[in-house]
Amino acid sequence: MPAAAQPSWWRLELEPPGELEESLLWRLESLGVHRMAVRFRPEAPQQRTLQAWLPEVDWPEPERVALAEALAQMAEPFGLSLPPLRWELQPEEDWALSWKRHWQPDPVGQRLLILPAWLQVPAEHAQRLALLIDPGSAFGTGSHPTTRLCLEALEQRSLAGARVADLGCGSGILGIASLALGASQVLASDTDSLAVRATAENAALNKAGSALQVQLGSADVLQQMLAGTPADLLVCNILAPVLTALTPAFSELLTARGEGLLSGLLVDQAPALTAHLEAHGWQVTAEAEQGRWALLAIRRA
């Protein structure tokens, strides 16, 4: 009998607009695509290529066309058009190695290291705090500028013994970093069940135990998890319109002296969001930028 044909994989590539990268990753995950990477060179972080690997048998042409249409819809609210998708077949024996090859230890700030779970800490980064992440979870692997802004902001704060609330936790990387930096507890929530699962799995990789708790839901669920004792620090890495909608809930999530770190917004969205926050009794105490993206730090006025 002839040998069975080896299965093949489609490699999908596109250059995502910065505003859409996280949304496209989320959409691909929700459509059953679980192996993704975002490639960029350290010297040119804004030139990014999103890659995904899909089993050929599960993705015939009609399914690939439908996938392209679903991704194109993500660009419409931003008034953007999605760049062309590129498809290439590659053999079974190549896909896993090529997927993992694109994930390398990724230093952030002065003290943190995002580490794919199958790798060892390189000797040159032995003094950094390793954050173990399964990059198969597409919700904030640390490569996006807004995630990096949040991680760098966390690193600059004294978190010893702090209680942290993570609203829209994605992969859980911000909560995991908070614990590594000395926080005593992280309470996290996300409205996407896949993100909740990713956070729980990444927390287990980092042996967080009961110090990191995650539930499905938004600000109201997070408030219930806090059980009447607001957090010292709130992290919220979500798109600007969602930050605007969630602003009234921040006062229930933070202590009187607490601080919020808000990212996910574009630099040109910062003035309007700042005015909105001030109208709700918040003072914007700091602002950081990376490329086209911004982070705001807030305290009660």
Secondary structure, 3 states (H helix, E strand, C coil): CCCCCCCEEEEEEECCCHHHHHHHHHHHHHCCCCCEEEEEECCEEEEEEEEEEEEHHHCCHHHHHHHHHHHHHHHHHHCCCCCCCEEEEEEHHHHHHHHHHCCCCEEECCCEEEEECCCCCCHHHCCCEEEEECCCCCCCCCCCHHHHHHHHHHHCCCCCCCEEEEECCCCCHHHHHHHHCCCCEEEEEECCHHHHHHHHHHHHHCCCHHHEEEEECCHHHHHHHHCCCCEEEEEEECCHHHHHHHHHHHHHHEEEEEEEEEEEEEHHHHHHHHHHHHHCCEEEEEEEEECCEEEEEEEEC
